[in-house]
Amino acid sequence: MNGEPSYEDLITSISSMSKTQVKQRLLHFKGRPRLDFTESFLDGLTTDRLRHILLAAMITSRRH
């Protein structure tokens, strides 16, 4: 095992985050793909949409 959390653990972790927590993770995401969102753009999205974006970014970053 490579030390990374399983997809199930990742999903569980993200689903328990508040909107503020997810926004902060997206604004300070250090992986690939590089994300370039403004806080005002993220404010207009639902928590579920933000979680979806974060999960997609984290899954994609595992491939790089």
C-alpha positions in Angstrom: 0.0 0.0 0.0 1.3 3.5 -0.8 0.1 5.3 2.3 -2.6 7.3 0.5 -6.1 7.0 1.9 -8.5 4.8 0.0 -11.1 6.4 -2.2 -13.8 5.6 0.3 -11.8 7.3 3.1 -11.3 10.3 0.8 -15.0 10.6 0.0 -15.9 10.2 3.7 -13.4 12.9 4.7 -14.6 15.4 2.1 -18.3 14.7 2.7 -17.8 15.7 6.4 -16.2 19.1 5.5 -18.1 22.3 5.8 -18.3 24.7 2.9 -15.6 26.9 4.4 -13.3 24.0 4.9 -13.8 22.8 1.3 -13.2 26.3 -0.1 -10.0 26.6 1.9 -8.7 23.3 0.5 -9.5 24.4 -3.0 -8.0 27.8 -2.6 -4.8 26.3 -1.3 -4.7 23.1 -3.3 -1.0 22.1 -3.9 -1.4 19.2 -6.3 -1.9 18.7 -10.0 -4.1 19.9 -11.6 -3.3 23.4 -10.6 -6.5 25.2 -9.5 -7.1 28.9 -10.0 -10.4 29.7 -8.4 -11.3 33.0 -6.8 -13.1 33.1 -3.5 -16.0 35.0 -4.9 -16.5 32.3 -7.6 -16.4 29.5 -5.0 -18.9 31.5 -2.8 -21.5 31.1 -5.6 -21.3 27.3 -5.7 -23.1 24.9 -3.5 -21.3 22.9 -0.9 -22.0 19.7 -2.9 -20.5 21.2 -6.0 -17.4 22.3 -4.1 -17.0 18.8 -2.7 -17.3 17.3 -6.1 -14.6 19.7 -7.5 -12.3 18.9 -4.6 -12.8 15.1 -4.9 -12.1 15.3 -8.7 -9.0 17.3 -8.1 -7.7 15.0 -5.4 -8.4 11.9 -7.5 -6.7 13.5 -10.5 -3.6 14.5 -8.5 -3.1 10.8 -7.5 -2.5 10.0 -11.1 0.5 12.5 -11.4 
